[in-house]
Amino acid sequence: MSPSEVLLKESPPTAKDFAILRAAVGWTNPELPIIESSINSSLFWVSVFQSDRLVACGRVIGDGFMYFYVQDVIVHPEFQKLGLGSKIMQSINGFLSSNCHSGTTVGLLAAKGKEDFYLKHGFVLRNGKDLGLGMCRFI
């Protein structure tokens, strides 16, 4: 399969398709109404389809003014290493360039081992020297 055989849309997937893609990479899912609310609360979506099948996605969440977060950049295992993640990040970075003001913070939580991918797309590591390492809480 080549990247030319997929369609990239700057729109959200359905909750069901998103849940299926999350499960394909080993992530757990809340109930579909919660997923639907989360989808609808996002600022920007990129969805990648092969025919009608969602094979990759990414989104931006945040307040839309001072804080933006890159979230859920997911590529189905069968479609990894084809450049789809980079295409998603190019669209996301385009959205951020058009919508962020001077002084805006754009954050993300990279999965272990994926830091180099995000470095290629303009993000920096928080090494604990100049900036704290960052923290999160899972409920």
VMD Tcl script that builds the backbone (N, CA, C; Angstrom):
set m [mol new atoms 417]
animate dup $m
set s [atomselect $m all]
$s set {name element resname resid chain x y z} {
  {N N MET 1 A 0.828 -1.174 0.000}
  {CA C MET 1 A 0.000 0.000 0.000}
  {C C MET 1 A 0.875 1.240 0.000}
  {N N SER 2 A 0.521 2.198 -0.799}
  {CA C SER 2 A 1.280 3.443 -0.831}
  {C C SER 2 A 0.435 4.560 -0.223}
  {N N PRO 3 A 1.101 5.604 0.259}
  {CA C PRO 3 A 0.348 6.721 0.836}
  {C C PRO 3 A -0.625 7.367 -0.146}
  {N N SER 4 A -0.407 7.202 -1.450}
  {CA C SER 4 A -1.320 7.788 -2.430}
  {C C SER 4 A -2.658 7.054 -2.473}
  {N N GLU 5 A -2.734 5.896 -1.845}
  {CA C GLU 5 A -3.970 5.114 -1.833}
  {C C GLU 5 A -4.853 5.444 -0.638}
  {N N VAL 6 A -4.514 6.483 0.089}
  {CA C VAL 6 A -5.316 6.899 1.239}
  {C C VAL 6 A -5.808 8.327 1.023}
  {N N LEU 7 A -6.866 8.682 1.752}
  {CA C LEU 7 A -7.444 10.016 1.666}
  {C C LEU 7 A -7.334 10.689 3.023}
  {N N LEU 8 A -6.698 11.842 3.062}
  {CA C LEU 8 A -6.564 12.622 4.286}
  {C C LEU 8 A -7.660 13.684 4.301}
  {N N LYS 9 A -8.418 13.715 5.396}
  {CA C LYS 9 A -9.484 14.703 5.556}
  {C C LYS 9 A -9.251 15.486 6.843}
  {N N GLU 10 A -9.450 16.772 6.783}
  {CA C GLU 10 A -9.352 17.599 7.987}
  {C C GLU 10 A -10.730 17.669 8.633}
  {N N SER 11 A -11.156 16.510 9.121}
  {CA C SER 11 A -12.452 16.371 9.783}
  {C C SER 11 A -12.375 15.183 10.739}
  {N N PRO 12 A -13.270 15.141 11.736}
  {CA C PRO 12 A -13.191 14.068 12.732}
  {C C PRO 12 A -13.736 12.747 12.208}
  {N N PRO 13 A -13.267 11.653 12.799}
  {CA C PRO 13 A -13.851 10.347 12.496}
  {C C PRO 13 A -15.128 10.160 13.312}
  {N N THR 14 A -15.840 9.090 13.050}
  {CA C THR 14 A -16.960 8.738 13.922}
  {C C THR 14 A -16.398 8.179 15.222}
  {N N ALA 15 A -17.192 8.205 16.258}
  {CA C ALA 15 A -16.762 7.659 17.550}
  {C C ALA 15 A -16.436 6.176 17.422}
  {N N LYS 16 A -17.240 5.450 16.674}
  {CA C LYS 16 A -17.009 4.012 16.506}
  {C C LYS 16 A -15.686 3.760 15.788}
  {N N ASP 17 A -15.436 4.475 14.696}
  {CA C ASP 17 A -14.175 4.296 13.957}
  {C C ASP 17 A -12.971 4.663 14.821}
  {N N PHE 18 A -13.100 5.740 15.589}
  {CA C PHE 18 A -12.015 6.171 16.468}
  {C C PHE 18 A -11.732 5.107 17.524}
  {N N ALA 19 A -12.775 4.540 18.101}
  {CA C ALA 19 A -12.606 3.485 19.107}
  {C C ALA 19 A -11.932 2.253 18.509}
  {N N ILE 20 A -12.299 1.902 17.295}
  {CA C ILE 20 A -11.688 0.747 16.623}
  {C C ILE 20 A -10.204 0.999 16.388}
  {N N LEU 21 A -9.850 2.199 15.931}
  {CA C LEU 21 A -8.443 2.525 15.689}
  {C C LEU 21 A -7.656 2.524 16.995}
  {N N ARG 22 A -8.210 3.101 18.043}
  {CA C ARG 22 A -7.540 3.092 19.347}
  {C C ARG 22 A -7.289 1.658 19.810}
  {N N ALA 23 A -8.273 0.807 19.667}
  {CA C ALA 23 A -8.126 -0.593 20.081}
  {C C ALA 23 A -7.052 -1.302 19.259}
  {N N ALA 24 A -6.926 -0.935 17.983}
  {CA C ALA 24 A -5.936 -1.579 17.107}
  {C C ALA 24 A -4.504 -1.327 17.564}
  {N N VAL 25 A -4.281 -0.219 18.281}
  {CA C VAL 25 A -2.937 0.067 18.795}
  {C C VAL 25 A -2.814 -0.260 20.281}
  {N N GLY 26 A -3.817 -0.943 20.822}
  {CA C GLY 26 A -3.744 -1.416 22.200}
  {C C GLY 26 A -4.232 -0.443 23.254}
  {N N TRP 27 A -4.906 0.618 22.839}
  {CA C TRP 27 A -5.428 1.583 23.799}
  {C C TRP 27 A -6.822 1.167 24.238}
  {N N THR 28 A -7.163 1.467 25.479}
  {CA C THR 28 A -8.507 1.184 25.970}
  {C C THR 28 A -9.445 2.318 25.566}
  {N N ASN 29 A -10.728 2.041 25.639}
  {CA C ASN 29 A -11.732 3.020 25.244}
  {C C ASN 29 A -12.773 3.221 26.333}
  {N N PRO 30 A -13.179 4.466 26.557}
  {CA C PRO 30 A -14.357 4.694 27.396}
  {C C PRO 30 A -15.619 4.370 26.588}
  {N N GLU 31 A -16.759 4.605 27.157}
  {CA C GLU 31 A -18.027 4.380 26.454}
  {C C GLU 31 A -18.134 5.324 25.250}
  {N N LEU 32 A -18.848 4.875 24.207}
  {CA C LEU 32 A -18.965 5.662 22.974}
  {C C LEU 32 A -19.508 7.078 23.188}
  {N N PRO 33 A -20.488 7.314 24.070}
  {CA C PRO 33 A -20.930 8.707 24.263}
  {C C PRO 33 A -19.818 9.624 24.790}
  {N N ILE 34 A -18.925 9.089 25.594}
  {CA C ILE 34 A -17.796 9.882 26.086}
  {C C ILE 34 A -16.835 10.176 24.940}
  {N N ILE 35 A -16.576 9.169 24.106}
  {CA C ILE 35 A -15.717 9.376 22.933}
  {C C ILE 35 A -16.325 10.443 22.025}
  {N N GLU 36 A -17.626 10.358 21.786}
  {CA C GLU 36 A -18.317 11.327 20.926}
  {C C GLU 36 A -18.179 12.747 21.480}
  {N N SER 37 A -18.362 12.912 22.775}
  {CA C SER 37 A -18.215 14.240 23.389}
  {C C SER 37 A -16.788 14.753 23.255}
  {N N SER 38 A -15.821 13.865 23.426}
  {CA C SER 38 A -14.420 14.248 23.286}
  {C C SER 38 A -14.118 14.678 21.855}
  {N N ILE 39 A -14.603 13.908 20.897}
  {CA C ILE 39 A -14.413 14.251 19.484}
  {C C ILE 39 A -14.976 15.643 19.206}
  {N N ASN 40 A -16.188 15.885 19.676}
  {CA C ASN 40 A -16.860 17.160 19.398}
  {C C ASN 40 A -16.232 18.345 20.119}
  {N N SER 41 A -15.447 18.092 21.157}
  {CA C SER 41 A -14.800 19.171 21.907}
  {C C SER 41 A -13.413 19.513 21.376}
  {N N SER 42 A -12.958 18.796 20.376}
  {CA C SER 42 A -11.633 19.026 19.804}
  {C C SER 42 A -11.633 20.273 18.929}
  {N N LEU 43 A -10.468 20.883 18.796}
  {CA C LEU 43 A -10.319 22.081 17.971}
  {C C LEU 43 A -10.085 21.754 16.501}
  {N N PHE 44 A -9.402 20.648 16.234}
  {CA C PHE 44 A -8.998 20.318 14.863}
  {C C PHE 44 A -8.765 18.818 14.762}
  {N N TRP 45 A -9.147 18.242 13.645}
  {CA C TRP 45 A -8.958 16.809 13.395}
  {C C TRP 45 A -8.324 16.575 12.032}
  {N N VAL 46 A -7.521 15.536 11.958}
  {CA C VAL 46 A -7.048 14.981 10.697}
  {C C VAL 46 A -7.389 13.500 10.746}
  {N N SER 47 A -8.116 13.024 9.746}
  {CA C SER 47 A -8.482 11.612 9.657}
  {C C SER 47 A -7.987 11.080 8.321}
  {N N VAL 48 A -7.399 9.887 8.343}
  {CA C VAL 48 A -6.860 9.280 7.128}
  {C C VAL 48 A -7.623 7.984 6.872}
  {N N PHE 49 A -8.132 7.856 5.653}
  {CA C PHE 49 A -8.956 6.706 5.289}
  {C C PHE 49 A -8.357 5.941 4.120}
  {N N GLN 50 A -8.513 4.630 4.165}
  {CA C GLN 50 A -8.318 3.784 2.992}
  {C C GLN 50 A -9.707 3.251 2.686}
  {N N SER 51 A -10.243 3.631 1.546}
  {CA C SER 51 A -11.659 3.407 1.248}
  {C C SER 51 A -12.461 4.063 2.370}
  {N N ASP 52 A -13.288 3.305 3.080}
  {CA C ASP 52 A -14.070 3.871 4.186}
  {C C ASP 52 A -13.482 3.534 5.544}
  {N N ARG 53 A -12.310 2.949 5.575}
  {CA C ARG 53 A -11.687 2.496 6.826}
  {C C ARG 53 A -10.754 3.567 7.375}
  {N N LEU 54 A -10.976 3.963 8.635}
  {CA C LEU 54 A -10.075 4.898 9.306}
  {C C LEU 54 A -8.776 4.165 9.621}
  {N N VAL 55 A -7.650 4.660 9.080}
  {CA C VAL 55 A -6.363 3.994 9.295}
  {C C VAL 55 A -5.381 4.856 10.090}
  {N N ALA 56 A -5.709 6.130 10.281}
  {CA C ALA 56 A -4.830 7.011 11.057}
  {C C ALA 56 A -5.601 8.279 11.403}
  {N N CYS 57 A -5.142 8.952 12.442}
  {CA C CYS 57 A -5.770 10.222 12.807}
  {C C CYS 57 A -4.869 10.995 13.751}
  {N N GLY 58 A -5.241 12.209 14.007}
  {CA C GLY 58 A -4.593 13.061 14.989}
  {C C GLY 58 A -5.495 14.250 15.227}
  {N N ARG 59 A -5.335 14.879 16.367}
  {CA C ARG 59 A -6.192 16.019 16.663}
  {C C ARG 59 A -5.478 17.029 17.546}
  {N N VAL 60 A -6.095 18.202 17.640}
  {CA C VAL 60 A -5.625 19.261 18.523}
  {C C VAL 60 A -6.763 19.571 19.488}
  {N N ILE 61 A -6.416 19.646 20.762}
  {CA C ILE 61 A -7.371 20.030 21.792}
  {C C ILE 61 A -6.818 21.260 22.508}
  {N N GLY 62 A -7.609 21.892 23.341}
  {CA C GLY 62 A -7.129 23.035 24.106}
  {C C GLY 62 A -8.165 24.126 24.199}
  {N N ASP 63 A -7.730 25.307 24.635}
  {CA C ASP 63 A -8.679 26.408 24.797}
  {C C ASP 63 A -8.816 27.252 23.533}
  {N N GLY 64 A -7.969 27.009 22.544}
  {CA C GLY 64 A -8.064 27.733 21.285}
  {C C GLY 64 A -7.464 29.123 21.303}
  {N N PHE 65 A -6.815 29.489 22.415}
  {CA C PHE 65 A -6.234 30.822 22.530}
  {C C PHE 65 A -4.797 30.787 23.032}
  {N N MET 66 A -4.609 30.247 24.234}
  {CA C MET 66 A -3.276 30.235 24.835}
  {C C MET 66 A -2.651 28.846 24.865}
  {N N TYR 67 A -3.482 27.818 24.912}
  {CA C TYR 67 A -2.975 26.460 25.095}
  {C C TYR 67 A -3.584 25.505 24.081}
  {N N PHE 68 A -2.707 24.799 23.394}
  {CA C PHE 68 A -3.094 23.798 22.407}
  {C C PHE 68 A -2.311 22.530 22.720}
  {N N TYR 69 A -2.932 21.391 22.529}
  {CA C TYR 69 A -2.264 20.113 22.771}
  {C C TYR 69 A -2.506 19.182 21.599}
  {N N VAL 70 A -1.439 18.587 21.113}
  {CA C VAL 70 A -1.537 17.568 20.075}
  {C C VAL 70 A -1.899 16.270 20.785}
  {N N GLN 71 A -2.923 15.622 20.313}
  {CA C GLN 71 A -3.466 14.453 20.996}
  {C C GLN 71 A -3.826 13.365 19.989}
  {N N ASP 72 A -3.699 12.131 20.416}
  {CA C ASP 72 A -4.204 10.975 19.663}
  {C C ASP 72 A -3.678 10.886 18.233}
  {N N VAL 73 A -2.384 11.083 18.041}
  {CA C VAL 73 A -1.793 10.799 16.731}
  {C C VAL 73 A -1.619 9.283 16.683}
  {N N ILE 74 A -2.465 8.643 15.898}
  {CA C ILE 74 A -2.543 7.181 15.867}
  {C C ILE 74 A -2.463 6.716 14.420}
  {N N VAL 75 A -1.634 5.707 14.170}
  {CA C VAL 75 A -1.579 5.058 12.864}
  {C C VAL 75 A -1.767 3.565 13.094}
  {N N HIS 76 A -2.725 2.988 12.406}
  {CA C HIS 76 A -2.987 1.549 12.518}
  {C C HIS 76 A -1.698 0.788 12.230}
  {N N PRO 77 A -1.413 -0.277 12.989}
  {CA C PRO 77 A -0.163 -1.029 12.783}
  {C C PRO 77 A 0.082 -1.465 11.339}
  {N N GLU 78 A -0.958 -1.787 10.604}
  {CA C GLU 78 A -0.793 -2.216 9.206}
  {C C GLU 78 A -0.371 -1.073 8.291}
  {N N PHE 79 A -0.479 0.167 8.764}
  {CA C PHE 79 A -0.206 1.332 7.930}
  {C C PHE 79 A 0.948 2.180 8.459}
  {N N GLN 80 A 1.671 1.662 9.442}
  {CA C GLN 80 A 2.809 2.389 9.991}
  {C C GLN 80 A 4.007 2.316 9.044}
  {N N LYS 81 A 4.910 3.254 9.188}
  {CA C LYS 81 A 6.142 3.363 8.386}
  {C C LYS 81 A 5.856 3.722 6.927}
  {N N LEU 82 A 4.723 4.377 6.678}
  {CA C LEU 82 A 4.371 4.818 5.328}
  {C C LEU 82 A 4.324 6.344 5.215}
  {N N GLY 83 A 4.664 7.032 6.297}
  {CA C GLY 83 A 4.655 8.487 6.286}
  {C C GLY 83 A 3.326 9.119 6.664}
  {N N LEU 84 A 2.351 8.306 7.078}
  {CA C LEU 84 A 1.045 8.872 7.419}
  {C C LEU 84 A 1.112 9.749 8.665}
  {N N GLY 85 A 1.893 9.340 9.654}
  {CA C GLY 85 A 2.049 10.156 10.856}
  {C C GLY 85 A 2.612 11.529 10.522}
  {N N SER 86 A 3.575 11.575 9.613}
  {CA C SER 86 A 4.149 12.865 9.203}
  {C C SER 86 A 3.133 13.713 8.452}
  {N N LYS 87 A 2.311 13.087 7.613}
  {CA C LYS 87 A 1.267 13.843 6.912}
  {C C LYS 87 A 0.278 14.446 7.913}
  {N N ILE 88 A -0.069 13.665 8.932}
  {CA C ILE 88 A -0.961 14.168 9.978}
  {C C ILE 88 A -0.318 15.354 10.683}
  {N N MET 89 A 0.949 15.217 11.056}
  {CA C MET 89 A 1.624 16.302 11.772}
  {C C MET 89 A 1.788 17.542 10.894}
  {N N GLN 90 A 1.974 17.373 9.597}
  {CA C GLN 90 A 2.051 18.535 8.706}
  {C C GLN 90 A 0.732 19.307 8.725}
  {N N SER 91 A -0.384 18.587 8.686}
  {CA C SER 91 A -1.694 19.250 8.753}
  {C C SER 91 A -1.903 19.919 10.100}
  {N N ILE 92 A -1.538 19.208 11.170}
  {CA C ILE 92 A -1.676 19.782 12.508}
  {C C ILE 92 A -0.811 21.029 12.645}
  {N N ASN 93 A 0.434 20.970 12.188}
  {CA C ASN 93 A 1.307 22.147 12.280}
  {C C ASN 93 A 0.781 23.304 11.442}
  {N N GLY 94 A 0.145 23.002 10.312}
  {CA C GLY 94 A -0.487 24.055 9.517}
  {C C GLY 94 A -1.613 24.733 10.284}
  {N N PHE 95 A -2.439 23.917 10.938}
  {CA C PHE 95 A -3.511 24.472 11.769}
  {C C PHE 95 A -2.936 25.339 12.881}
  {N N LEU 96 A -1.909 24.827 13.554}
  {CA C LEU 96 A -1.307 25.575 14.659}
  {C C LEU 96 A -0.705 26.886 14.173}
  {N N SER 97 A -0.025 26.859 13.032}
  {CA C SER 97 A 0.578 28.084 12.486}
  {C C SER 97 A -0.480 29.142 12.186}
  {N N SER 98 A -1.646 28.705 11.756}
  {CA C SER 98 A -2.723 29.635 11.405}
  {C C SER 98 A -3.532 30.112 12.603}
  {N N ASN 99 A -3.471 29.390 13.710}
  {CA C ASN 99 A -4.381 29.673 14.816}
  {C C ASN 99 A -3.725 30.058 16.135}
  {N N CYS 100 A -2.423 29.919 16.230}
  {CA C CYS 100 A -1.739 30.247 17.482}
  {C C CYS 100 A -1.233 31.684 17.457}
  {N N HIS 101 A -1.283 32.323 18.604}
  {CA C HIS 101 A -0.801 33.687 18.773}
  {C C HIS 101 A 0.595 33.652 19.383}
  {N N SER 102 A 1.283 34.767 19.350}
  {CA C SER 102 A 2.589 34.872 19.987}
  {C C SER 102 A 2.458 34.518 21.463}
  {N N GLY 103 A 3.328 33.665 21.950}
  {CA C GLY 103 A 3.301 33.252 23.343}
  {C C GLY 103 A 2.457 32.023 23.619}
  {N N THR 104 A 1.841 31.473 22.593}
  {CA C THR 104 A 1.017 30.275 22.756}
  {C C THR 104 A 1.881 29.087 23.158}
  {N N THR 105 A 1.350 28.240 24.018}
  {CA C THR 105 A 2.004 26.982 24.377}
  {C C THR 105 A 1.324 25.851 23.621}
  {N N VAL 106 A 2.123 25.038 22.931}
  {CA C VAL 106 A 1.627 23.828 22.271}
  {C C VAL 106 A 2.320 22.652 22.926}
  {N N GLY 107 A 1.566 21.781 23.539}
  {CA C GLY 107 A 2.139 20.636 24.236}
  {C C GLY 107 A 1.699 19.322 23.631}
  {N N LEU 108 A 2.370 18.279 24.056}
  {CA C LEU 108 A 1.962 16.919 23.722}
  {C C LEU 108 A 2.651 15.963 24.678}
  {N N LEU 109 A 2.079 14.792 24.816}
  {CA C LEU 109 A 2.691 13.715 25.583}
  {C C LEU 109 A 3.070 12.636 24.582}
  {N N ALA 110 A 4.355 12.500 24.296}
  {CA C ALA 110 A 4.813 11.495 23.338}
  {C C ALA 110 A 4.839 10.125 23.999}
  {N N ALA 111 A 4.376 9.123 23.275}
  {CA C ALA 111 A 4.505 7.749 23.757}
  {C C ALA 111 A 5.987 7.397 23.819}
  {N N LYS 112 A 6.339 6.519 24.733}
  {CA C LYS 112 A 7.741 6.119 24.893}
  {C C LYS 112 A 8.292 5.631 23.552}
  {N N GLY 113 A 9.450 6.164 23.189}
  {CA C GLY 113 A 10.094 5.779 21.943}
  {C C GLY 113 A 9.675 6.595 20.736}
  {N N LYS 114 A 8.689 7.475 20.892}
  {CA C LYS 114 A 8.201 8.283 19.765}
  {C C LYS 114 A 8.715 9.722 19.805}
  {N N GLU 115 A 9.604 10.019 20.736}
  {CA C GLU 115 A 10.084 11.393 20.887}
  {C C GLU 115 A 10.769 11.912 19.617}
  {N N ASP 116 A 11.581 11.082 18.975}
  {CA C ASP 116 A 12.292 11.525 17.768}
  {C C ASP 116 A 11.324 11.932 16.660}
  {N N PHE 117 A 10.207 11.238 16.564}
  {CA C PHE 117 A 9.193 11.585 15.566}
  {C C PHE 117 A 8.728 13.031 15.764}
  {N N TYR 118 A 8.429 13.393 16.996}
  {CA C TYR 118 A 7.933 14.746 17.269}
  {C C TYR 118 A 9.039 15.793 17.178}
  {N N LEU 119 A 10.276 15.420 17.475}
  {CA C LEU 119 A 11.396 16.347 17.280}
  {C C LEU 119 A 11.477 16.775 15.821}
  {N N LYS 120 A 11.226 15.847 14.897}
  {CA C LYS 120 A 11.266 16.145 13.462}
  {C C LYS 120 A 10.189 17.145 13.057}
  {N N HIS 121 A 9.181 17.287 13.899}
  {CA C HIS 121 A 8.061 18.174 13.575}
  {C C HIS 121 A 8.042 19.436 14.426}
  {N N GLY 122 A 9.215 19.796 14.975}
  {CA C GLY 122 A 9.370 21.085 15.628}
  {C C GLY 122 A 9.178 21.115 17.132}
  {N N PHE 123 A 8.953 19.976 17.752}
  {CA C PHE 123 A 8.782 19.948 19.203}
  {C C PHE 123 A 10.131 19.746 19.877}
  {N N VAL 124 A 10.231 20.142 21.129}
  {CA C VAL 124 A 11.472 20.000 21.889}
  {C C VAL 124 A 11.222 19.117 23.103}
  {N N LEU 125 A 12.284 18.441 23.532}
  {CA C LEU 125 A 12.203 17.617 24.738}
  {C C LEU 125 A 12.271 18.502 25.971}
  {N N ARG 126 A 11.528 18.144 26.970}
  {CA C ARG 126 A 11.635 18.812 28.273}
  {C C ARG 126 A 12.595 17.969 29.093}
  {N N ASN 127 A 13.852 18.373 29.114}
  {CA C ASN 127 A 14.905 17.572 29.742}
  {C C ASN 127 A 15.065 17.826 31.234}
  {N N GLY 128 A 14.286 18.734 31.783}
  {CA C GLY 128 A 14.364 19.007 33.212}
  {C C GLY 128 A 15.349 20.099 33.588}
  {N N LYS 129 A 16.153 20.571 32.640}
  {CA C LYS 129 A 17.134 21.618 32.952}
  {C C LYS 129 A 16.482 22.998 32.864}
  {N N ASP 130 A 16.062 23.390 31.673}
  {CA C ASP 130 A 15.437 24.701 31.499}
  {C C ASP 130 A 13.947 24.670 31.832}
  {N N LEU 131 A 13.312 23.574 31.507}
  {CA C LEU 131 A 11.887 23.378 31.767}
  {C C LEU 131 A 11.735 22.131 32.621}
  {N N GLY 132 A 10.706 22.061 33.420}
  {CA C GLY 132 A 10.450 20.828 34.168}
  {C C GLY 132 A 10.195 19.672 33.214}
  {N N LEU 133 A 10.253 18.476 33.722}
  {CA C LEU 133 A 10.045 17.305 32.875}
  {C C LEU 133 A 8.598 17.152 32.434}
  {N N GLY 134 A 7.691 17.773 33.114}
  {CA C GLY 134 A 6.278 17.606 32.799}
  {C C GLY 134 A 5.699 16.462 33.614}
  {N N MET 135 A 4.407 16.502 33.777}
  {CA C MET 135 A 3.746 15.486 34.584}
  {C C MET 135 A 2.372 15.210 33.999}
  {N N CYS 136 A 1.780 14.104 34.398}
  {CA C CYS 136 A 0.412 13.795 34.015}
  {C C CYS 136 A -0.226 12.955 35.113}
  {N N ARG 137 A -1.520 12.835 35.033}
  {CA C ARG 137 A -2.266 12.020 35.986}
  {C C ARG 137 A -3.306 11.233 35.212}
  {N N PHE 138 A -3.376 9.940 35.433}
  {CA C PHE 138 A -4.369 9.092 34.781}
  {C C PHE 138 A -5.450 8.728 35.787}
  {N N ILE 139 A -6.689 8.890 35.401}
  {CA C ILE 139 A -7.806 8.594 36.298}
  {C C ILE 139 A -8.583 7.412 35.747}
}
mol reanalyze $m
mol bondsrecalc $m
mol representation Tube
mol addrep $m
